[in-house]
């Protein structure tokens, strides 16, 4: 075999080897790209699913708090004979402070007591309740009447009518039991002012009353 033929065969074999290696590298590169693409798609789908779950949870939480304020408004209209409706400020404040209205744990009860504005008086509420719709306050007196009802969800709603020594009347709507409190007991309550209403009393006259969404109430020994 001549040197030229030997050289030609060697060149062909070399080219075949090089061609084979190049093909392997391309396939490997394509395989890697496909894997990365799959991982990226899966990661993107997971992020989208997580985002959708978070949005769903936020929507459910917002619906729950909004429905609570709507429920308070419906009950307020009922107990005041359609005289008093929640203002937007009251609705927003109630929604934000739902865990304190009512306060059902010792921690939240103490939190409410620490938020009380002691400068708020009955006369100020009679004059103009608007500045105090987003404030917790507290008053004391004796119980004229107290009623409780069981709701469909198992919770208790109570309505307590309190009069103080100056014959000022307070009506406390609260979404928990008043415990051992009965008529003629001396009590102290904490809550948020909602506004004024009136009703006919047993003497044939009219009683003006300030309404509150109650946070907590205790019997004074």
C-alpha positions, -999 to 999 in steps of 0.1 A, spaced: 0 0 0 14 34 -10 21 61 15 -6 82 -1 -33 56 4 -21 50 40 -24 88 46 -59 90 30 -72 61 51 -58 76 83 -74 109 75 -108 93 69 -106 74 102 -96 106 121 -125 125 105 -149 98 115 -137 99 151 -139 136 153 -174 136 138 -185 110 163 -172 130 192 -189 162 180 -222 144 177 -220 131 212 -212 166 226 -242 181 208 -265 153 221 -252 159 256 -257 196 253 -293 192 240 -301 167 268 -288 192 294 -309 220 279 -340 198 279 -334 189 316 -329 225 326 -360 235 307 -381 208 324 -368 219 359 -375 256 351 -411 247 340 -417 226 371 -403 254 393 -425 280 375 -456 258 380 -449 254 417 -445 291 422 -478 297 404 -496 272 425 -481 287 457 -491 322 446 -527 310 438 -529 293 472 -517 325 490 -542 346 470 -570 321 479 -562 322 516 -560 360 516 -594 362 498 -609 338 523 -595 358 553 -608 390 538 -643 375 532 -644 362 568 -636 396 583 -659 414 559 -688 391 567 -681 397 604 -686 434 601 -717 428 579 -731 405 606 -725 432 633 -743 457 611 -773 434 607 -775 428 644 -771 465 652 -799 474 629 -820 447 647 -814 458 683 -818 495 675 -849 491 654 -831 502 622 -821 535 639 -784 529 638 -761 515 610 -724 509 611 -703 538 597 -675 529 573 -650 539 600 -666 515 625 -667 487 600 -630 491 591 -621 493 628 -641 462 637 -626 443 608 -590 452 618 -597 444 655 -618 413 651 -597 393 675 -605 418 703 -642 421 696 -648 401 717 -616 394 736 -617 357 744 -582 351 759 -565 366 790 -539 381 767 -564 399 745 -585 411 775 -554 427 789 -546 442 755 -580 458 753 -577 473 787 -543 488 777 -559 504 746 -587 522 765 -591 559 761 -602 571 796 -609 606 785 -641 595 767 -673 604 786 -710 597 781 -715 634 775 -688 635 748 -705 605 730 -739 623 732 -724 654 717 -706 637 688 -696 601 686 -676 604 654 -642 611 670 -644 580 691 -656 553 666 -620 539 664 -613 539 702 -618 514 730 -635 527 761 -649 514 794 -679 523 816 -696 509 847 -731 506 860 -758 481 870 -776 457 847 -811 465 837 -815 435 814 -792 409 798 -801 384 771 -781 357 753 -788 336 722 -770 307 706 -759 313 670 -760 287 642 -722 284 644 -723 275 681 -712 310 693 -731 331 718 -744 366 712 -754 388 742 -771 421 746 -767 439 780 -785 471 790 -765 490 816 -774 522 835 -749 542 856 -755 563 887 -763 593 866 -790 574 847 -769 572 815 -779 542 794 -755 518 776 -764 490 753 -736 464 748 -738 440 719 -711 413 724 -703 380 706 -696 359 737 -714 350 769 -716 374 798 -709 345 822 -726 347 856 -738 383 851 -776 388 859 -800 416 862 -792 442 889 -756 431 890 -729 458 891 -707 455 860 -678 471 841 -676 466 803 -650 474 776 -659 481 740 -661 504 710 -687 531 707 -711 527 677 -735 555 681 -768 565 698 -804 552 695 -835 553 716 -864 531 727 -897 535 745 -894 527 782 -920 511 806 -930 546 819 -942 556 784 -913 579 778 -882 575 756 -848 563 767 -817 575 749 -789 549 748 -753 547 736 -745 515 717 -713 496 719 -697 465 704 -685 447 735 -650 433 740 -654 421 776 -676 425 807 -671 416 843 -692 415 874 -681 440 901 -682 425 936 
